[in-house]
Amino acid sequence: MSLPVGEAVFRGILCNWLVVLAVRMSMAATDIIGKIWAIFFPIMAFVASGYEHSIANMYFMALGILLKGDPSTVSGAGLSQEVLSQVSMGGYFHNLIPVTIGNLIGGILFVAIFYFLVFRTHLEDIV
C-alpha cells in the first residue's frame, strides 16, 4: 500500500501484459492441456515477479485491513507499527488507482492494440 505511484503503475502494466497475454494464448489453444500450459507460465511469471494486479490487490489489501486489528496475526507476521500505519483505506486507494491504470495500459496498449496492428489485414476475412 506504500508503493510510489510510478512504480505501482509500472508493475500494473507489466502484470496485466502477462495476464492478458495468457488469456489470448489460451484462446488460441485448441485443447485443454494447451490452454493450461498457455496460462501457466505467464501467470507464474507475474506472481513470481511481484507485479501488481488490481483484482488480486482488492482481496489481499482488504484482508490486510481486516487482519490489522488481530494482535496474534500481527505478531505472527512480525509487522512493525510503521508498516501497519500504511495499511488503511487511504493506502488501499493509493495503491488501487495507479495499479488499475497500469493494468489498463498493459492490457489495452501492449496486447490488444499490438494484436490489432498485427492482424488488421485479416479482419476482412473474419467479418
ABEGO torsion letter per residue (X at the ends): XABBAAAAAAAAAAAAAAAAAAAAAAAABABAAAAAAAAAAAAAAAAAAGBBBAAAAAAAAAAAAAAAABAAAAAAAGBBAAAAAABBAAAAAAAAAAAAAAAAAAAAAAAAAAAAAAAAAAAAAAX
